[in-house]
Amino acid sequence: MIQKKICMLGATGVGKTSLVRQFVQSVFSEKYHATIGVKVDKKVVRVDNREITMMLWDIQGEDDEFKIRPSFLRGASGYILVVDLTRAETLESAKRIQLMIEDEVGPVPFQILFNKNDLKDDFAIDDSWMVEFAGEKVLRTSAKTGENVEEAFLGLGKKMTAGN
């Protein structure tokens, strides 16, 4: 069986932990629990008739007090970069994180998720900003409703196993 380390990255409060819980356990909680350091979960999935064990490293959100340590990224097969659709500043944070990853890890498969799609009335990021950052394949998710969560992780799994 293939094992892949996937890092969950983004600003504080964008929904990284909620996305992991929705993907692994099909659960959502309204209670906010900040991740301190790293929390690791795993899920076995089937991608192109192969079993992959996804080791999901939910890394503490970046903010004024905490910057993601490059050592957390060592050995990553891919990453998911999460942006909160209701807070424009999380897009800028995601851009900084992505540049740091490219410098530290080099080119690895990734997926950009625009999370909290269930809060349409509160959007602070418009479509043109999303396309500018993520290209034409903008993926909106909702950890609360489960919208596109499974698709996001399996899509990254497909990218990580392409050519293997």
Secondary structure, DSSP 8 states (H G I E B T S, - for coil): -EEEEEEEEEBTTSSHHHHHHHHHHS---SS-----SEEEEEEEEEETTEEEEEEEEEE--B-SS----HHHHTT-SEEEEEEETT-THHHHHHHHHHHHHHHHT-S--EEEEEE-TT-GGG--S-HHHHHHHHTT--EE--TTT-TTHHHHHHHHHHHHHTT-
